[in-house]
Amino acid sequence: MSADTPRTARPRHYLMCRPTHFTVDYSINPWMNPAKPTDGDRAIAQWERLHALFLDLGHTVELIEPTPGLPDMVFAANGATVVDGTALVARFRHEERADEAPAYVEWFRARGYRVQQAEFTNEGEGDYLLVGGRLLAGTGFRTDRRAHAEAERVLGRPVVTLELVDPRYYHLDTALSVLSDTEIMYYPAAFSPASLKTLQELYPDAVLASAEDAAVFGLNAVSDGRRVVLPEAAVGLAGQLRARGFETIAIDLTELLKAGGSVKCCTLELRAAAE
Ligand SMILES: CN(C)C(=N)NCCC[C@H](N)C(=O)O
């Protein structure tokens, strides 16, 4: 598709979590260095700009109350995967985040979602990305490979397993982003040779990110089908997207990057049951 391709934005329903208690006081990924100071006010200001931006774009945003002592809870995308009104709630790999799961169970139950508590480790939309009718599923660092069959059964979508091999890209959504129901962008070196072949076969026209754009979390982006919100440092990727007819909106979330997250990590999509 070219820059002249007309694209349609679909209004989305998101869940976010204010980084009230954000800090980096443990390390569970290579981006986290507890010796490096964080600025809580700056994290909140950056997050608030993202929140306001989604509202300006016409999306609906709900909020989950941040729990004291859970500094990574701002990364709401990890809380669950929600398809057709069913929330498959995360079971976190690391003890430091384990207590986030009950907060999500409670949030979804209170709002009438069908809630499934996971048997196997999975980190929600960090590793599960819905592209049209297909669920791309990451494994290698966080989500257990056995969780993929569970996701297929609970969410009713065929799953494609993708193996991540670079610890900097420990969640699928740090290395791959969904642009529309048929298009993705990804960083090839983050995947095993077999998974790369799978991606090349399924998405021969995908946008391929450079190492530089991947390293500033350019792939941790959120698209509504026409407008792609992505970290402002990912300038090469933004140019590639505009050449394909997407509008790009750059945002600074560098304070949250100190914990290994950016735009997509803060944004869980809520997909209602079909009417
Ligand atoms: C896309 N998503 C949701 C993420 N990549 N999440 C960021 C999680 C960061 C956290 N410190 C952790 O290591 O779990």
Ligand as a Chemical Component Dictionary entry (heavy atoms), coordinates in Angstrom:
data_LIG
# 
_chem_comp.id                   LIG 
_chem_comp.type                 NON-POLYMER 
_chem_comp.pdbx_formal_charge   0 
_chem_comp.three_letter_code    LIG 
# 
loop_
_chem_comp_atom.comp_id 
_chem_comp_atom.atom_id 
_chem_comp_atom.alt_atom_id 
_chem_comp_atom.type_symbol 
_chem_comp_atom.charge 
_chem_comp_atom.model_Cartn_x 
_chem_comp_atom.model_Cartn_y 
_chem_comp_atom.model_Cartn_z 
_chem_comp_atom.pdbx_ordinal 
LIG C1 C1 C 0 4.083 -4.231 25.888 1  
LIG N1 N1 N 0 4.175 -4.451 27.203 2  
LIG C2 C2 C 0 2.966 -4.436 27.913 3  
LIG C3 C3 C 0 5.351 -4.504 27.741 4  
LIG N2 N2 N 0 6.320 -4.712 27.056 5  
LIG N3 N3 N 0 5.359 -4.258 29.017 6  
LIG C4 C4 C 0 6.341 -3.600 29.679 7  
LIG C5 C5 C 0 6.598 -4.305 30.954 8  
LIG C6 C6 C 0 7.718 -3.697 31.702 9  
LIG C7 C7 C 0 7.966 -4.370 33.016 10 
LIG N4 N4 N 0 9.030 -3.697 33.693 11 
LIG C8 C8 C 0 8.309 -5.830 32.851 12 
LIG O1 O1 O 0 9.473 -6.136 32.629 13 
LIG O2 O2 O 0 7.420 -6.673 32.949 14 
# 
loop_
_chem_comp_bond.comp_id 
_chem_comp_bond.atom_id_1 
_chem_comp_bond.atom_id_2 
_chem_comp_bond.value_order 
_chem_comp_bond.pdbx_ordinal 
LIG C1 N1 SING 1  
LIG N1 C2 SING 2  
LIG N1 C3 SING 3  
LIG C3 N2 DOUB 4  
LIG C3 N3 SING 5  
LIG N3 C4 SING 6  
LIG C4 C5 SING 7  
LIG C5 C6 SING 8  
LIG C6 C7 SING 9  
LIG C7 N4 SING 10 
LIG C7 C8 SING 11 
LIG C8 O1 DOUB 12 
LIG C8 O2 SING 13 
# 
